[in-house]
């Protein structure tokens, strides 16, 4: 079966996010003071071939843990949908 995975990777909450801080500061500079605490991450979309939903989720989790994230600095969440 074919599935599609949507993966969001974000910096760990305890770590500073220099890109997010820069965007937050510039939002203030352009008069958008109500927008604060910007965090910048990555988004991945990929196709998965697996026997079932659980197998697809296991493959995506393994890809995240082994390749797509740095567990010291980043956290991830994902959703797998049937194609």
Beta strands, then each sheet from edge to edge (+ up, - down):
strand 1: 2-11
strand 2: 42-49
strand 3: 74-82
sheet 1: 2+ 1- 3+
end
